[in-house]
Amino acid sequence: MSIFGRISTFRLRPGSVSHFTTSEARLLKIGDILREKRVFLDEDVQEYAKVSQDMNPLHFDSELARSYGFEGPLVHGIFVAGLFPRIISSHFPGAIYVSQNLQFRLPVYLGEEITGEVEATQIRENRGRYLAKFKTRCFKTGGLTVIDGDATAVLPSLAVE
Amino acid sequence: MSIFGRISTFRLRPGSVSHFTTSEARLLKIGDILREKRVFLDEDVQEYAKVSQDMNPLHFDSELARSYGFEGPLVHGIFVAGLFPRIISSHFPGAIYVSQNLQFRLPVYLGEEITGEVEATQIRENRGRYLAKFKTRCFKTGGLTVIDGDATAVLPSLAVE
């Protein structure tokens, strides 16, 4: 299990109130961004392949991957996209995923540092829960987008853990 | 690694030619459906949680899940959705995923038999490769849809393995 390179950050939009004390709950607002970095290593891809039973040779066979114009084996796209529910549920335990749209823009290679980012774009209260829409994006060092799309989740509370 | 309950089938639309011999390659056509069943067990969810680092208590805490109106802990939606690239790449090794849209309609519980299904809806040749669009759906016994959406992938060939 790789935790190398993983950093969790909660960033508020410039201009929004950011001087919370420990006793105040930080409440999610439109424009807030939650972010996390992860490096996907060979053993992560092996483990994911095992549990998902997805043995596409593109994830293991360097020669095949290069014959397709890639630099080497790719990390499974939907495994990388798992960063989005992971980010949302780590800050809102008990979040229920409703939808996720994914565009895979660029390959993710073993060992690359990938940042996952979710930005709240809509929040609607409904009977004590919150339907939140997020812009979701993963990017490499340098800011190149590798995955983008959006997600919707039901949050039990707007308090950011 | 659970292979319990997994069956892979290639079904042709009624009316299309289905009397292939072993020497003939089966070529994907619009309307063709590829399907696979899987039962997600507790150990699968534990393994997925470890590799994805997604520790949402909804996947482990029966009491919390029931307090939300569920029957028990849920399988991670994006883990179930991994059936789609798994089905596509097992029949088209080397397939490159381009997009995946997902609507999570119903919870998937531990031990339920889930069928993943991809149906070719568009196929476009481009310089010796094929951009294929699929309707993607997972359903429970009885036919209840748990996930639907669509996917696009680049296939190295239309031959169905």
Interface residues (C-beta under 8 A of the other chain):
Chain A: M1 I3 R6 R38 D44 E47 Y48 K50 V51 S52 Q53 D54 M55 N56 P57 L58 L64 Y68 H76 G77 I78 F79 A81 G82 F84 P85 R86 S89 S90 P93 G94 A95 I96 Y97 V98 S99 Q100 N101 L102 Q103 F104 P156
Chain B: M1 I3 R6 R38 D44 E47 Y48 K50 V51 S52 Q53 D54 M55 N56 P57 L58 L64 Y68 H76 G77 I78 F79 A81 G82 F84 P85 R86 S89 S90 P93 G94 A95 I96 Y97 V98 S99 Q100 N101 L102 Q103 F104 P156
